[in-house]
Amino acid sequence: MYRLVGILIAAIFLISGCNDDDSNDAQKATLSVRLTDAPANYEEVLIDVEEVKVHVGDDTANDENWVSMENVYSGTYNLLDFTNGLDTLIAEDQLPAGTISQMRLVLGDGNQVKTNGTYHDLTIPSGQESGLKFNIHAELIEGVTYKLWIDFDAGRSVVETGSGEFLLKPVIRTYNEATSGAIEGVVMPAVANSYIMAITTDEIDTLGTYADTTTGYFMFQGVDEGTYNLELKPNDEYLDTTLNDVNVMTGQVTYLDTINLERIQ
């Protein structure tokens, strides 16, 4: 009899403990952070990722609210490996459900740019040694995975000084799959090395990318819903081209017909 009572009490405690664990899990959300980039006229752009931090809550002035993500895939990444729709996972962690307002990407000393076959150190301007900080303003929902993309614009992020030094002044935006769309297309001939800008019709926002020099393929991800004009600027052998009124819808990819450039006579 006493043995039976003991077993029942132990079972009650076990069930209670499982319920507590389930309750704690239910109050968490998964944040997945991926890295992507817009193509640039460099051979490589290397960034040395050491740490990813998230600011929890709306009070951005409270430094105590910074949380370091536990599962960070630290290492050196070539941004140009993740262009035109490609990306890579750099961090993933379970965080308390609720608002996250900012993110900080902490870089090491191994940042470099390769041009004309030579590597040059990328210097981060003073004031950013604690990490590259940018706003997010996302709502994490318990039990749901929130996917966030950090989109570098390598072409505008690398600045060459008059003395031949290279600075890393990151031009970064973030987006998630639930609140944005995409534009996808092909520019021919691919050797025209076309630079493409997607400009909102009110000219408030501009995105830029290069078409692949082998296939002519290009893709804009994380595009806010709206209407855009696409301006294509190929090399000097071809005429500039503009596509007007390209519509983007949230959660959808806008596929464009092949864009054939006209050669300058």
N, C-alpha and C positions, 0 to 999 in steps of 0.2 A: 504493500500500500504506500509506504513512505517513498519507495523507489519510483512508483508511478507518479506521485505528486512531484517529485524532483524532476522527472522527465518533462512533465507538463510545464513546470516553471521555466525550465531551460528553453523549451520550445517557444514560450511566450517572449522571452528575452531575445531569442534569435529572430523571430518575426518582427519584433519591435525594432531591432537593430537594422534589419533589411529595409523596413519602411523609412527609417531615418536616412539611410543611404540613398534610397530612391528619391526622397524629398530633396536632399542636397543636390542630386544630379539634375532634378527637374528645375532647379533654380539656376542652372548653368546654361550657357550657350557656347557654341564652338565658333571661334573666329579663325578663318583661313586667309592668309595673306600671300598673294602671288605677285611676282615681279614681271613687268613687261616693258616694252620700249618702242619708240618710234625710230626708224632707221636714220643713220647719219653718215656723212662722208668721212668716216674714219675707218681704219682697219679693225680696231678693237677699242672698246671703252670698258675698262675693268673697274668694278667697285668691290670693295672689301667689306662685306656685311658681317658685323660682329653681334649686334643685338637689336631687337625690336621691342619697343615699349609702347604701351597704350595708356592714354589718360582716361580714367573712368569717371563718369559724371559730367555735369555741366560747368562745374566751378573750375575753369581753366587756370585760375590764379593759385589754386592749391597744389603745390608740388608734391604733396604726400599722396596724391591720387594716381601717380604714375605706377604702372604695373609692368614688370618685365615678362614677356611671353616666354614660357618654359621651353617649348619645342621649336627652336630656331635652327635652321640649317645654315650655319655660319660658313663663310668661305668667300672666295673671289668669283664674281660672276661677270661674264662679258655681256653687257647689255645688248649688243648687236646679235646675240644668239636668240633673242626673244622679241622679234619684230613681226609685224604683219600677222597678228593673231596668235603668235606663240607666247608662252609664259612659263614660269617655273614657281613651285611652292617654296617660300623661304621661311614661313612660320605658321604654326597652328597650335591653338591652345583652347582650353575651356576657361571661360571668364564668367563672372556674375552677370546674369541677365540685366539689361538696363542700357543706359546711354554711354557711349564712348564718344569723346569729343575731339581728341587729337591723337596723332601717332608720331613716334620719334624713331627714325632709322639711324642707328649708331654705326658709323663706319670706322674701319681701322686705317692703317697706314699704307695698305697695298693698292691704292687707287692709281690707275695709270691709263694713258691713252696711247694708242699706237698709230702713227702716221708716217708714211713713206718708209715703212720697215723699221722704224725706231720707236722704242717705248719712252714715254715721258711721264714723270710723276705728276699726278693731279693733286694740287694743293687745295684743301678746304679752307675758305676764308675764316678769319678769326671770328669767334662768336658762335660757330656751329660745331665746335669740338664735342659738345655734349650730344650731338645728333641732329639730323635733318628733320625739322619739325613741320608738320602740316596738319591742317584741319580735316576731320572726318565727319563728325556729327551723324553717327549711325545709331540705330536702336537694335540691340541684341535681344532676341526673343528666346525664352527658355526652350531648350530642346531642339533648337534650329541652328543649322550651320550658316553663318554669314560669310560669304566670299567677297573679299576686298582685293582689288588690283591696285598696285602702285605703278603708275605709268610714267617712266622717265621720258623726257625729250632730250636724248643725248646730243643732238645737233645744236640745241640751244643751251645745254647744261655745261658744255665744255667751252671755256673762253681762253683764247690765246692772248697773252699780254704782248706789249711792244718789245719786251726784252726776251721773248721766246719761251716764257714760262706758260704753263697751262693751269688754269683754275677750274675747280668743280663748283659751279654755282647752279645747283640742281633746279631745273624747271620740271615740277612734278604735279601731277593731278591724280586723284583717286576716283574709282568708280566701282559699282557693284552691278551684278547681272540683273537685279530686280528693278533697277531704275534707269536703265539705259538701253540703247540699241547699237547697231553697227552698220557700216557701209563697206561693201566689198566689190572689187572690180579688177580689171586687167587693162593695162596701157600697152599699146604696141606702136612701134617696135620697142622691145624691152631695153635695147642698148641706148635708148634716148635718155636713160637715167632721170626719169621724170620726178620732180618734186611736186607733191599734191597738197593743196590746202583746202580744208573743208571750213567754210566761213558761214556763220549764221547770216540770214538775210538782213538782220538788223546790224550786222558787223560787230556784235558784242563779243563773240567768242570765235577763236580760230584754232583749228587742229592742223598738224602737218605731218607728212610722212613721205618716204621715197618708195617708188615702185621697185620691185625686185629686178635687178639688171639682167637676170636670166629668163624669168618667166613673165615679167611685167605685172605680177600680182601685187595688189596692195589691199590693206584692210585698216579701217578705223574702228577701234573698239571703244566702249564706254561713251558713246555719243548721246547727248541729251536729245530727247524728243523735240522735233522741230523741222524746219526747212533750211537747207544749206545750198550754197553755191560752191562748186568744186572748181578750183583754179589749178591747171596743170602747167608746170614750167619745166619743159625738157631742156636738153642741151642746145647749143647754138645752131644745130642742124635742122631743128624742127620748130614749128610755130607754137606759141602758147595757145592753150585751149581752155574754154570755160564751159562747165555744165551747170545750168541753172535749175533751181527748184527741185533739189533732191530731198525727198521726204524720208524722215526717220521716225520709227515708232518704237516705243519701249518694248523690250523683249523680242524684237524682230531684227533680222538682217536685211538691209536693203541691197539687193544684187543689181549691179549695173551691167549694161551691155558692154562688150569690148570697146574701148576707146582707141580709135585709130588716129594717130597724129599725122599731120600734114608736113611733108618735108619742105624746107625753104628752097625756092628755086634760085 
